[in-house]
Amino acid sequence: MIVGACTWIYGEGPLDETLARIAAAGCDGVELPGEPDQFEPVEVRTLLARHRLAPVALTASCKSPETRRDLAHPDAAVRADAVAYLGRCLRFAAEIGAPLVQMLPSGETRLAPLAGRDDEWRWSVEAMRAAAREAERLQVRLAVEPINRYETYLVTSVDAALAYLDAVGSPWVGLTLDLYHANIEERAIPGAIRAAGSKVWHVHIADTNREGLGRGHLDLDACLAALRDVRYEGALVLEMTAPGPDPFRPIKDGRSAGIVDGYLRESVARLREPR
C-alpha cells in the first residue's frame, strides 16, 4: 500500500522543496494541490520522477468566500464556476497520472446554508453529477470528503456522505475518509469504515490532535484492521499540521516545517510497522 502525504501540510512553499521533504520522510506517494492554473503538467511529472513519488490524488480547494468553488452555492453562476474548476482539476489529474480528485460538496469554512439546506443539497448533487460525467470521460475518479462541523456544514459524517453518494448515483464518485475529521464526527471510526465499505477510495491520516501518529489517542491498529476488512487498496495519505491556532493555516511560524518533517518520519514508520 502506498504511504503518501499532502503537499498542503507544508503551506505554500515551492513544490520542488515540498516534494523533497515528503520523499525524505520515506513517503512513496503524494497528494498534490488542486491548482491546475498554477502548474504545468510536464513540470509536475518531472518533479514527481525526480523525487520518486507517485501522484495519488489532487486536493480540490474550495474555500468560501475566497473562491468561486462552492458546488452548493445559491448563485448558479458560482456553482457553474465550481464545476468548471473541478473539470480543470480532473483534466490536470489525467495529464499527470493521478487517479483521483477529491472535492467537498460545499464551500470550506462555510458553516451554514445561505439558502435552504435542502436546496443546497440538491444543487450540490446536480453539480457533482455534472462533474462526474467529465470524470467518466477522463477515467479519473472523484471522492467526496466529509469535513467536521467546525470547518464546513453540508456533509460532515460518513452517513451523510453515503447519502450524498446515493443521491449523485455515479460509479465515478466515492468517498475520502479523513481519520482526523472522523474522530470528531463518528461514534467509532472502525465502524464508520466498515459502514462505508467499498465506497472508501481514499484515506487521510493524522492523530486525533492532528499531529503525528502516536501523539494523540487514535486507535491506529483498529482503523487499519477495518480498512483491511473492507479490502481497501488505495493510498494512506498523511495530513497533519504543526501545533497552533487556525486549522486552515498549516505553517504557523519558522519552526513549523521542521515539526511537520518529524511528524511525517514518525508516522511513516508507524504505518510500516509489521502487523
C-alpha positions as CSV (number, residue, x, y, z in Angstrom):
1,M,0.0,0.0,0.0
2,I,1.3,3.5,-0.9
3,V,2.1,5.8,2.0
4,G,1.9,9.4,1.0
5,A,1.4,12.9,2.3
6,C,-0.5,16.0,1.2
7,T,1.6,18.9,0.0
8,W,-0.9,21.1,1.8
9,I,0.8,20.4,5.1
10,Y,3.8,22.5,4.1
11,G,1.7,25.5,3.1
12,E,2.6,27.5,0.0
13,G,6.3,26.6,-0.2
14,P,7.9,25.8,-3.6
15,L,6.6,22.4,-4.9
16,D,10.1,21.0,-5.5
17,E,11.1,21.7,-1.9
18,T,7.9,20.3,-0.5
19,L,8.2,17.1,-2.6
20,A,11.8,16.7,-1.4
21,R,10.7,16.9,2.2
22,I,7.9,14.3,1.6
23,A,10.3,11.9,-0.1
24,A,12.9,12.4,2.6
25,A,10.4,11.3,5.2
26,G,10.1,8.0,3.5
27,C,6.8,8.5,1.6
28,D,6.3,7.0,-1.8
29,G,3.2,8.9,-2.8
30,V,1.9,12.5,-2.7
31,E,-1.4,14.3,-2.9
32,L,-1.0,17.4,-4.9
33,P,-2.7,20.8,-4.8
34,G,-5.8,21.3,-7.0
35,E,-4.5,24.4,-8.6
36,P,-4.1,23.5,-12.3
37,D,-3.7,27.1,-13.3
38,Q,-0.5,27.4,-11.2
39,F,1.4,24.4,-12.6
40,E,2.4,22.9,-15.9
41,P,1.7,19.1,-16.1
42,V,5.1,18.4,-17.7
43,E,6.8,20.3,-14.8
44,V,4.9,18.3,-12.2
45,R,5.7,15.0,-13.9
46,T,9.4,15.9,-14.0
47,L,9.4,16.8,-10.2
48,L,7.5,13.6,-9.3
49,A,10.0,11.5,-11.2
50,R,12.9,13.4,-9.6
51,H,11.6,12.6,-6.1
52,R,10.3,9.1,-7.0
53,L,6.8,10.0,-5.8
54,A,3.6,8.6,-7.2
55,P,0.7,11.1,-7.7
56,V,-2.2,9.5,-5.7
57,A,-4.7,12.4,-5.8
58,L,-5.4,16.1,-6.3
59,T,-7.0,18.2,-3.5
60,A,-9.6,20.5,-5.0
61,S,-9.6,23.6,-2.8
62,C,-13.0,25.3,-2.3
63,K,-12.6,27.9,0.4
64,S,-15.5,30.2,0.7
65,P,-15.9,33.0,0.1
66,E,-12.3,33.5,-1.2
67,T,-13.0,31.3,-4.3
68,R,-16.0,30.7,-6.5
69,R,-15.7,26.9,-6.0
70,D,-18.8,26.1,-4.0
71,L,-21.0,23.4,-5.5
72,A,-23.8,24.2,-3.1
73,H,-23.9,28.0,-3.6
74,P,-27.3,29.6,-4.2
75,D,-25.8,31.5,-7.2
76,A,-26.0,29.3,-10.3
77,A,-23.0,31.1,-11.8
78,V,-20.9,30.3,-8.7
79,R,-21.9,26.6,-9.0
80,A,-21.0,26.6,-12.7
81,D,-17.6,28.1,-11.9
82,A,-17.1,25.3,-9.3
83,V,-18.0,22.6,-11.8
84,A,-15.6,24.2,-14.4
85,Y,-12.9,24.3,-11.8
86,L,-13.4,20.7,-10.9
87,G,-13.2,19.8,-14.6
88,R,-9.8,21.6,-14.8
89,C,-8.6,19.5,-11.8
90,L,-9.8,16.3,-13.5
91,R,-8.0,17.1,-16.7
92,F,-4.8,18.0,-14.8
93,A,-5.0,14.8,-12.8
94,A,-5.4,12.8,-16.1
95,E,-2.3,14.6,-17.5
96,I,-0.1,13.8,-14.6
97,G,-1.4,10.3,-13.9
98,A,-3.3,10.9,-10.7
99,P,-6.2,8.5,-10.3
100,L,-8.5,10.7,-8.2
101,V,-9.6,14.2,-7.4
102,Q,-11.2,14.9,-4.1
103,M,-13.8,17.7,-3.6
104,L,-16.1,19.0,-0.8
105,P,-19.8,19.1,-1.5
106,S,-20.0,22.7,-0.2
107,G,-17.6,25.6,0.4
108,E,-15.0,25.0,3.1
109,T,-15.3,27.4,6.1
110,R,-19.0,28.0,5.3
111,L,-20.8,26.7,8.4
112,A,-24.4,27.4,7.5
113,P,-26.6,27.4,4.4
114,L,-27.0,30.7,2.5
115,A,-30.4,29.4,1.2
116,G,-32.3,26.4,2.4
117,R,-30.3,23.3,3.3
118,D,-32.4,21.0,1.1
119,D,-31.9,23.3,-1.9
120,E,-28.2,23.5,-1.3
121,W,-28.0,19.7,-1.1
122,R,-29.9,19.4,-4.4
123,W,-27.8,22.0,-6.1
124,S,-24.6,20.3,-4.9
125,V,-25.8,16.8,-6.1
126,E,-26.6,18.2,-9.5
127,A,-23.2,19.9,-9.8
128,M,-21.4,16.7,-8.7
129,R,-23.3,14.7,-11.3
130,A,-22.1,17.2,-14.0
131,A,-18.5,16.8,-12.8
132,A,-18.9,13.0,-12.7
133,R,-19.6,13.0,-16.4
134,E,-16.2,14.6,-17.0
135,A,-14.7,12.2,-14.6
136,E,-16.0,9.3,-16.6
137,R,-14.8,10.8,-19.8
138,L,-11.3,11.2,-18.4
139,Q,-11.3,7.9,-16.4
140,V,-10.3,9.8,-13.2
141,R,-12.4,9.2,-10.1
142,L,-13.9,11.8,-7.8
143,A,-14.0,11.4,-4.0
144,V,-16.2,13.4,-1.5
145,E,-14.6,14.2,1.8
146,P,-16.7,14.7,5.0
147,I,-15.2,17.5,7.0
148,N,-16.0,18.2,10.6
149,R,-18.8,20.6,11.7
150,Y,-16.3,23.3,12.7
151,E,-15.0,23.7,9.1
152,T,-18.0,23.0,6.9
153,Y,-21.6,22.1,7.1
154,L,-23.3,20.1,4.3
155,V,-21.5,16.7,4.6
156,T,-19.8,16.1,7.9
157,S,-20.0,12.4,8.5
158,V,-19.8,9.1,6.7
159,D,-23.5,8.6,6.9
160,A,-24.1,12.0,5.3
161,A,-21.5,11.2,2.7
162,L,-23.1,7.8,1.8
163,A,-26.5,9.5,1.4
164,Y,-24.9,12.1,-0.8
165,L,-23.2,9.4,-3.0
166,D,-26.6,7.6,-3.3
167,A,-28.2,10.9,-4.5
168,V,-25.4,11.5,-7.0
169,G,-25.7,8.0,-8.3
170,S,-22.4,7.8,-10.2
171,P,-19.9,4.9,-10.1
172,W,-17.2,7.6,-10.6
173,V,-17.9,9.3,-7.2
174,G,-16.8,7.7,-4.0
175,L,-15.5,8.7,-0.5
176,T,-12.4,10.1,1.1
177,L,-12.2,9.2,4.8
178,D,-10.1,11.5,6.9
179,L,-9.4,10.0,10.3
180,Y,-8.9,13.3,12.0
181,H,-12.4,14.6,11.0
182,A,-13.9,11.2,11.7
183,N,-12.5,11.3,15.2
184,I,-14.8,14.4,15.8
185,E,-17.9,13.2,13.9
186,E,-18.1,9.4,14.1
187,R,-19.1,7.3,17.1
188,A,-16.4,4.8,16.2
189,I,-14.0,5.2,13.3
190,P,-13.6,1.5,12.6
191,G,-17.4,1.1,12.4
192,A,-17.6,4.1,10.1
193,I,-15.0,2.5,7.8
194,R,-16.9,-0.8,7.7
195,A,-20.2,1.1,7.0
196,A,-18.6,2.8,4.1
197,G,-17.1,-0.4,2.8
198,S,-16.1,-0.3,-0.9
199,K,-17.1,3.3,-1.1
200,V,-13.8,4.3,0.6
201,W,-11.5,5.2,-2.2
202,H,-9.0,7.5,-0.4
203,V,-7.8,7.9,3.2
204,H,-6.2,10.8,5.1
205,I,-4.5,10.0,8.3
206,A,-3.4,12.1,11.3
207,D,-3.7,11.5,15.0
208,T,-6.7,13.0,17.0
209,N,-4.8,16.2,17.7
210,R,-3.8,16.5,14.0
211,E,-0.2,15.8,14.9
212,G,1.9,12.8,14.0
213,L,0.7,9.2,14.6
214,G,1.3,8.2,18.2
215,R,0.9,11.7,19.6
216,G,-2.8,11.5,20.2
217,H,-5.3,8.8,21.1
218,L,-6.2,7.4,17.7
219,D,-6.5,3.6,17.7
220,L,-4.5,3.2,14.6
221,D,-4.4,-0.6,14.6
222,A,-8.2,-0.8,14.8
223,C,-8.6,1.6,11.9
224,L,-6.1,-0.3,9.8
225,A,-7.8,-3.5,10.6
226,A,-11.1,-2.1,9.5
227,L,-9.5,-0.9,6.2
228,R,-8.2,-4.4,5.7
229,D,-11.7,-5.8,6.4
230,V,-13.2,-3.6,3.6
231,R,-10.3,-4.6,1.3
232,Y,-9.1,-1.0,0.9
233,E,-6.4,-0.8,-1.7
234,G,-5.9,3.0,-2.0
235,A,-3.2,5.1,-0.5
236,L,-2.7,6.1,3.1
237,V,-2.1,9.9,2.9
238,L,-0.7,11.7,5.9
239,E,-2.2,15.1,6.6
240,M,-1.1,16.6,9.9
241,T,-0.2,20.2,10.8
242,A,2.1,21.9,13.3
243,P,0.6,22.8,16.6
244,G,-1.1,26.2,17.0
245,P,-4.4,28.0,16.2
246,D,-6.1,28.3,12.8
247,P,-6.9,24.9,11.2
248,F,-6.7,26.4,7.8
249,R,-3.1,27.5,8.1
250,P,-0.7,24.5,8.4
251,I,2.5,26.5,8.7
252,K,2.3,28.8,11.7
253,D,5.9,30.0,12.1
254,G,9.5,29.4,11.2
255,R,9.6,26.1,13.2
256,S,6.5,24.6,11.7
257,A,8.1,22.9,8.6
258,G,10.7,21.1,10.8
259,I,8.0,19.9,13.1
260,V,6.0,18.5,10.2
261,D,9.1,16.8,8.9
262,G,9.3,15.0,12.3
263,Y,5.7,14.1,12.3
264,L,6.0,12.6,8.8
265,R,9.0,10.5,9.6
266,E,7.4,9.1,12.8
267,S,4.1,8.4,11.1
268,V,5.6,6.7,8.1
269,A,7.5,4.4,10.5
270,R,4.3,3.7,12.4
271,L,2.3,2.8,9.2
272,R,5.1,0.5,8.0
273,E,5.4,-1.5,11.3
274,P,4.6,-5.2,10.8
275,R,1.0,-6.1,11.8
